[in-house]
């Protein structure tokens, strides 16, 4: 299994090495200076002379994330300052039994996932409103095209997990339900009632269910 995952990462790196979504880098490294107050398209670089191996290292994907939340899933992003300007990023998503990574989009990246454990029902919807769906198991891979609405759902009675790779250092994420029903300031009720053809009571109930828990 480790050899298969290694091949997955090599293939991912090979493809993205010739075509990344983010602008091409102009120097060897640009370790993000997360303390900088200057805002740029990405992050300001710290002095390369002060870069260390720790800037390119992360252990946070080794352990499952906590999934005791509304959706029963947790995404852990590889928090690596050295990824700045490299045009790639990585995450681990863990699922409780019955957990879902709800419909969402990544406006700046294509995503490829590799199942570490369990079985997931995955899919995306094209702009022609066609659902492309498949059940994937341990060791299998699935691709979600850039910008399209997609999801992963664990229908099984045991946990599941996957690794997700993106061809952007900051892929962005728009959760469909949260974007519409938990935005700040709120989306007007008449927009939501007309869009979903429901009454204000149903809209208020959804907003209440999605509101951050105190």
N, C-alpha and C positions, 0 to 999 in steps of 0.2 A: 504493500500500500504506500509506503514511504517513497518507493521508486516511481510509482505512478504519479504521485503528487509532485515529485521533483520534475518529472517530464512536463507536467502541466505548467509549472512555473517557468521552465525553460522556454516552452512554446509561447507563453504569454509575453515573456521578455523579448523574444525574437521578433514577434509581430509588432510590438509597441516600439521596439528600438528604431524601426524605420518609419513609423507613422504614429506620432502621439497627438492627442487632442489639444494639449496646451502648447503655447509658443515654445519654439526651440530655445534651449539654454545657450548662453553666450560665454560661459566659463565652466571650469571643471566641476565645481561644487558651489552651492549657494545655500548653506545651512540657514534655516529660518531663524531670525532673531525675533522671538515671540514677545519680547519686552519693548520692541520699537514702537513709538507712537506714530511714525510715518505710515500712511496707507498707500499700498501699491497693489498691482494686479498679482496677488500672491502674497509673499512675505518679504520684508527687507532681509538681505543677507548679513550674517555676522562676518567678521573678519575671518577669511579662510585660514589664516595662520593660527587661529584659536580653535579650529575644528578638531574634534576627537572621534574615536571609534564609536563612542556612546551616542553621537549625533546620528549615526546610521544604524542603530541597534534598538530592538524592542522585544520585550518578552510577553507583552500583554495578550497575545493571541493564543498562548499555550493553555490557558484555563478558560472554561466555559463562563459566559456572562450570566448575570442573574436574569431569570425570565419570569419572576413573580410580579407581572404588571398586567395592564389591561389586555394587551395583545398576546402575551405569552411568548415574547421574543425579545432578544437584546442584540444590538449591533455594537461590536467593539472595533473602533478604527485603529489602524496601526499608526500610533502617534510618533512619527519619526521626523524630526526637524530636517534631516538630510534629504528627504523627499522633495523639498522645495525646488521647483523648476524642472524636476525630472519627468513630469508628465504621467506618473503612475501613482496608485495608492492601493491599499489592501485593507480588508476588514474581515472579521469573523462574526457570523450571525448564529446565535443559538436559539433553539426552539423548545419550549415545553411541549409535552403531549397536547395536541390540539392547538398549538400556537401558530400564529400567522405573522408574517411580515407584510402588512397591509398594502394595498395598491398605492404605488408611488412612482415617481419618475426621477431620473438623474439628468438634469438639463445639460451637463457638460461632459458626459462620459458614457461609453459603452461599458457593459458589465459582463463578466464571465464568472460563473460560480462552479465550485468543486465541492461535492458532498463529502464531508468528513465522516459523518455518522448518520444512520437512520435513512429515512425516505421522505421526499418532499414533492408536493404537487406544485409545479411552477408554471408560469405563463406570462405572456405579454399580449397587448392589444395593438394592432396596427392602426394607422390613420384611416384605413378603410373599414374599421370596426370589426376586424377579424381577430378572433382569439387563437393564439398559438400556444398550446398547452401540452405538458408532458409530466409524467411521474419519473423522478430521477432518484437513484439510489447511491449508496456509498461507492466512491470512486468514479462517479459519472459527472459530466460537465454539461452546462447549459449556458447559452448566451442571450443577453437582453440588449437589443439595439438602443443606441443613444436616444434619450428623450421620450421613449415610449413608456406608457403605463404598464407596470408589471408587478408581480407578487410572488411570494413563496408561502406555502401552507403545509403544516405538518398534520396530516390526518391520522397519524398513528398514535398508539397508546404509550410510546416510548419517546425519549428526547431525540432531537436531531440537531445537526450543526453543519455549517458550510463555510468555506472561504470564498470571499468575493474580491475580484480584482477589477480595477478601473483604469482606463487610459486618461486619467486626469489626477492631479494632486489634490484637487478640491472638486469632487464630482458634483456636489450639491444634491439636495434631496427635497422633493415636494411630496408630502403625504396628501393624497387626494382628500380624505375625510377631514384631517386636521386643518388643511389649507382652507377649506370651505367653511367648516363649522367651528373652528377654534382660533380663527385669525384675530389679531389685535391691531386696530379696532375691528369689531365684528362686521362680517358681511351682512348687509341688510336682509332682514327676514323675507321681504318680498322677492328678492333675487333668488333665495333658496327655495321658497315655496313654488315659484314659477318654474324653476329649473327642474326640481324633483317631483313636481305635481303632488305635493303633500300640503297639509295644513300647518299652521304655526305651532300647534301643540307637538306635532311630530318633530319639527325643527328644534323646538326648545328642548325636547327630550334628548335628541342627538347631541345638542350642544352641552347639555348637562352631563351626559355620559362621557364626552370627550374632554371636558374641562379638567385641567390639572388638579390632581388630588392634593388637598392641604396637608 
